[in-house]
Amino acid sequence: MNAAPPLPEPSARSAAVPGGRLSRLARLGSLATGVAGGMLAEGARQLAAGKRPKARDLVLTPANARRVADQLAQLRGAAMKVGQLMSMDAGNLLPPELAEILARLREDARTMPMSQVVQVLETHWGKGWEQGFERFSFTPCAAASIGQVHRAHTHDGQELAIKLQYPGVRQSIDSDVDNVATLLRVSGLLPKALDLAPLLAEAKRQLHEEADYRREAESLDSFGRLLADEADFVLPRALTALTRSDILAMTWVDGAAVESLTDAAQPLRDRIASLLIGLLFRELFEFRLIQTDPNFANYRFDAASGRLVLLDFGATRPYAEPVVEAYRRLMAGTISGDRAAMSEAAQAIGYFQDDIHAHQREAVIDLFEIACEPLRHPGAYDFGTSDLALRLRDAGLKLSMERDFWHTPPADALFLHRKLGGLYLLAARLRARVDVSGLVAPYLGTAPAPAAAVNTVSTPV
């Protein structure tokens, strides 16, 4: 077998994932010790300078922020998932120190060294697994929160993508999530009124599902069937014979990262964003099955065929019909300006606690109106010039100032908002113009908003 050169060991971008619970706990213990030492050093420095530092200011100094991010990155999945869920719930309302840590975790691309890759392969495929391949690259082509992807070629000419799960992820999910949450809670950076319990329960459930690669293969097959007749999309095909609970084998699909298309022709950028936003509406209202992870790396573009490549279905989530219908009423109410209908639909979804104040309810409805602005806009909405994200942030910050407001919406809502928000961000990155009103109208029983001549932009789909 002709294998690619192994990753250098040790490497700044390569680190063995601690597999056992004790070794993972030791990571957190050493982290706590390092953070405490950093706090003492910074406290002494500020006292010597005649300052009276607050505890919060000492917890996450730049050095401690690096310590926290670097150590949590070693745990991969649990840290990433808790961070994602908190980001979904609180968005830009998180303190900048914590937001920086979560950003560092999302951008972390460390991989397993070759020795650990071989260990994973031998555990699940047995010794001599390499005889089934003409080539297998030990250098991963992608790395994520709970696994990394390798490229391989079979003797019969098939090119495959092999996703390997980091050791110990599944066995340590519950304890990792609890430990990470404790660390973040004692930092004093989370709002005291934020109820972490539902977030933690959902983080554990979601991680257990994402860690089951056989389940992801089933989700990939489901989307493959749903989109089988679509000329605009292409998906990998899962290979059952090689797939295990910790290994997902798929056909390789070529494509360029959609993020690399920021300088492509305007019609192409418009088409890509239109296809993805339109697909989300189909997922919600037709399939009632949503791939909820909007990571830009999950979308690629095959210039040769003109098709969008869809990847990573580990976070696929079914939506019950009552929830889907409530969102239909919410969006339709937003477009028609019927705030009473919006309030009723939001209540059905689970946004409001029984004791919410009337002005807080109205403030949440205001947020929905802002978030649905592209759905109401006549013709093509220009995401590249919109200040939508800033206005959402300002409205959210104003609402968050009320100590008794914090309420965790249902997981269905968190994941749907995460997906829609991620697609908005991608459309903004591409500076795309999308007729969102026209895309959603068929599902709401409404006519698309009439396009003014100045706003009309061709968006071929």
N, C-alpha and C positions, 0 to 999 in steps of 0.2 A: 504494500500500500504506500502510495506517495503522499506523505502528510506534509502540511505546511510547517515551517520552523516553529518550534514551541515558543510561547511567550517567555521573555526573560524573567528569571526569578532571583531576587524579588524585583518588583516593578512598581512604579508610582501608580500605574493604572491596573495593577493586578494584586489581589489579596485573597488568600484562602478564606472561605466562609466558615466561621465556627459552626460545627455541626451539632454538638451536644448541648443540652440545656445548661450544664454547669459552665462550659466554656463560654456560652453566650451570656450567662449571668455575670461571669468574670469580666466580660467586656464592659458591662454597665457598672460593675464595681470599680474598675480602674478609671472609668469615665468620671464617676462621682468623686473619686479621690483627686483626679486631675482638675476638675472644676473647682473643688474646694480649695485646692492649693492656689489656683489662679485667683479665686476670690480673696484669699488672705493677702496675696502679693499686691493685688490692685488696691485693696483696702488700706494696706500699709502705705502704699505710694500716695494715695489721696489724703490720708491723715497727715503724712509728712508735709504735704503741700498746704495744710491748713483747711482742708475740706472735710465735710461730714457726709460721707457717701451713704446712699440708700442701698438696702440689700439688693433690690432689683437691678440697680446699676452695676453691682458687682458680679451678678450671676452670669450675664452674657456680655462680657467684654469681647472685643474682636477675637482675642486668643481663645476664650472659652467657647465662643460660637464655632470656631474652627474645630475645637476638641469635640463638641457635641455632634456636629455634622459628620466629622470623620469617623467617629466611633459608631454612630447610628447607621452610617452607610455600610458598615461591616455586617449589620444584621439584615440588610436588604429589605425584605418584604414588609415586616411589621412596621418599621419606622416609616417607610414610604406610605403605607396605607393609612396609618393614623394621620400623617401629615396631609394626605390628599383629602381625607374626610373633613378634617378641621378646616382646611382651605375652602372646601365646598360650603361648609356651614357659615364660616365667618368671612370668607373672601378677603378683601383688602382691609378688613377690620382688625386683623391680627397685628400685634405689635411688630414694628419693623425688624427687631432682633430675631423674633421667631420666624417671621416671613423669610428672612435671609437664610436661616437654617434649612427651612423646607425647600427653598429654591436650590440650595447647594445639594440637597438630597436628590431632587429631581434631575439635576444635571450630572450627578455622579455617574461615571461610566466604568467603574472598576470591574474587573473580570476575575474569574477563577484562574489560577495557574494551571498549566498543563497537567501536573500530577493529579490535581483534584478532578479535572475533566475526565481523565482516564479512569479514576476511581468510580465516578458516577456511571460511566459507560459500562464498566465491568460489572458493577452492582446490578444493573438492569438488563444488560444484553449478554452478560457472561464473558469469560475470557475467550479470546479469539474473535471478538466482534468485528475487528478490523478486516477480516477476510471477506466480509460482505460488501466491502467498498473498494473502488478503484482509487479514490482519493478521499481524504477527510482532513479538513483544515482545523487544527487545534486553536488557531487564532479566531476568536469570535468576531462575527461581523455586526453584532448588535448585543447590547446588554440592557436589562431592565431591572425591575425591583425584585423579582423572584426567580429570574432565569436569564440565560444568555443563548444566542443563536449561532450555530456553526454551519458552514457550507460543506456539502459532501456530494460525491459522484458514485453511482453504483456501476457495477460491471456491465449492466445492460444499457448504460447511457443516460439514466435518469439523474437530473440534478436536484438535490434535496436541501431543505432547510431543516436543521435538527435543533430543536429548543431543549436545553437541559436545565432542569431546576436545581437551584443551589441546595446543597446538602443541609438537612436539619430544618428547612423552612416549615414544612408541614407539622413536624413534631413540636415545634416551639412557638407556633402561632399565638396561642392563647397567652402564654407567659410573656412572650415578647411584647405583645400589645399592651398588657397590663403594666409591664415595667417601663415601657416608653411613655405611657400615659402618666405614670407616677412621676417620672423625671420631668415631664413638661408641666405637670401640675405644681410641683414644689418649686419650680422656677419662678412662680408668681406672675407669669406672663399671660395666662389664660384668664378670661373674665370669670370672676368667682361664681356668677349666676349661671354659667354655661354648664348644662347637664351633660357630662361626658358619657354616662352609662349607655344611652342608645347608640352613640357614635362608636363606642368600644365594641358593643355587641355586633353592630353592623360590620365593623372592621374585621372582626374575627370571622364572621360568616362569609364575608366577601373573600377574604384571604383563603379560607378553606376551599371555596369554590374555584378560585383562580389557581390554586395549587394542585388541582385535579386536572391533569392534562388530558385524560380521557374525556372528561366533561367538555373541555375546550374543543377537542376534536369533534364532538357531537354538535357543538354550537357552530363550528366552522362548516360542518356538513349541512346544518339547517340553513345557514345563510347562503351556502352554495346552491341549495335547491330553490330558495326564495328568489335568488338573482340569476338563476340559470339562463333565462331568456333575455337578460339585459346586455345590450351591446356596449354599455358605458363602463361596466365594472368587471374586474377579474379578481378571483380569490385563489389562494393555494388550495390544494386538495390534501386532506389528511390521509396518511398511510397507516391503516389499522395494524398491519403486521409488525410494524416497528414502533408503534406508539405504546408507551407505558404510562403509569401514573405520574412519573417524573420526567418522561421524555415524550416530546411531541414531534413526530416526523411528518413533514409536509413537502409537497412539490415546491421547487424554487420558482419564484415569479420575479422577473426583472422589472426595474422601474427606478426613476429618480425621485429623491425626496421632494415632496411638494414645497417644502420650505425653500428649496433651491430655485424655485420658479418665480421669485419676486420680480425679476426683470423680463419675464416672458411677455408676449403680446397680451394686451388687455383682454381681448376676447377669450384667450385660453385661461387666464386667471379668473375671469368671470365664470367661465364654464365649470372650472374645478370647484369653486366655492358653491355655485348653484347646484351642482350634482350632490355635494355632500350635505348641504342644508336640506335639499329636497329628499335625500335618502333618509335623513332623520325623521322627517314628517311621515314617510312611508313606514319606517320602523315603528313609530308610535301609533299611528292610526290604522295601518293595514296589518303589519306583522304582529304588533303588540310584543315585539321582541327587539331590544335595543342593545347594540354594542356601546357600552356607556363610557369607554375610555377615549377621550378626545386627543390623546397624545399625538402630536404632529407626525411622529415617526410611524404611526399606524397607517399613513396614507402615502402612496407613491404614485408616480405617473409614468406610464409606459408610452413613450413618444412614438414608438413604431406602430402601435395599434391604436393610440389615442385613448386608451382605457385607464381608468383609475384603479390602482391596486389597493385592496382592503386587507389589512393584516391585524392580527392579535384579537381573538374573540374570547379571551379568558374572562373578561368582565361583562359578558352578555347577560342581560337581565330581562325576564318576562314581565309584562305589565298587565295587570288584571283589567278587564273591561270597564268596571266602575271608575278606576283611576283614569283610564284613557278618556272616558266620556267626560269626566270632570275637567280634564285639561282641554278638551274640545270646547266646553262651555266657557272656561276661563279665557282662552284665546279669542273665541268669538265675542265674548263680552268686552274684552279689551279693544277689539277692532271697532265695535259699535259704540263704545263709550258707555256701556251699561255697567256702572260700578256695583250696583246691587247684584247683578248676575256674577260679576267677578268675585265679589265677597262670598257669595253662596258656594261657588265652585272651589275657591281657596279653602273654605271651611271643610268641604267634602274631601279634599286632598289631605287635609290635616295640618294646615299652616297655623291655625289659631288655637291657643289654649282657651279654655272656657272663661278665664278671668282676664283676658286681654282687654286693655282699655280701647275705647272707641277711636281715639286719635291714633293709637298704634295700629289698629286695623286699617285705618285710612292710609297711614304711612306705608304699610305693606302693599296696599293696592297701588299706591303711587309708584312703588318699585316695580310692580308688574307692568304698569303702563310704560315705564321707561324701558324695561327689558324687551317689551313687545313692540317697540317703536318701528323696527324694520318690517313687522307684519302689517302695520298700518300705513306705511309709506307708499305713496303712489309711484308705481314704476320701480326702477332699479334703485336700491338703497346703496349709497356709496360708503362702504365700510372704511375705506382708506382715509376719508376726510372727516368721519364722524367722531364726536367727542362722547359717544355713548358710554364707554367704560368710565370716563371721568365723572359723568353725571350719576351713574349707578353707584360709584364709590362715594360721592358726596352725600347722596341720599341715604346710603347705608350707614355711613358714619354718623349722620345726624340721628338716625334711629337708634344706633347702638349706644348713644350717650345715656339712654334711659336704662337704669340698672335692672329694672324688673321686666325688661323686654325679652331677654335671651330665651329662645325656645328652639329646640332642635326639630325641624320638619321631618316627615317620614323619609326613609332611605330612598324610596322611589323618586321623591322630589329632588333630593340631593343629587342623585346620579343623573337625572334628566337635565337638571340645571347645569351640572358640570359639563355634560356633553354639548348642550346648546351654547354655553359660554365659551367652551373650547373652539367650537366652529366659528363663533363670532370673532374670536381672537385670530383664528387662521385666516378668515376673510379679510380682517384688518391687515394682517401681515402681507397678504397678497394684494392689498389695495384693490379688492374686488368690488364690483357693482352687481348686486343680486336683486332680482325681482322676488323678494321673499313673500310679498303679498300674493303674487300669482301662484307661487309654489304651495302655499298653505290653503288657499281658497277652496280647492276641491274637497278638502277634508272637513271644512267648517260649514259648508253649505252656503258660503257667501261669495259674492262676486269680488274679484280682485279690485283693489283701489284703482280708480281711473288714473292713468299715467299722464302727467303733464309733459309736454313736449321737451322741456328742458331737462327732465329727469329720465327720459327714456333712453336706455342703453341696451344694445343687443346682447343677450346672454344665452348663446346657443346651448341647449341641453340635449 
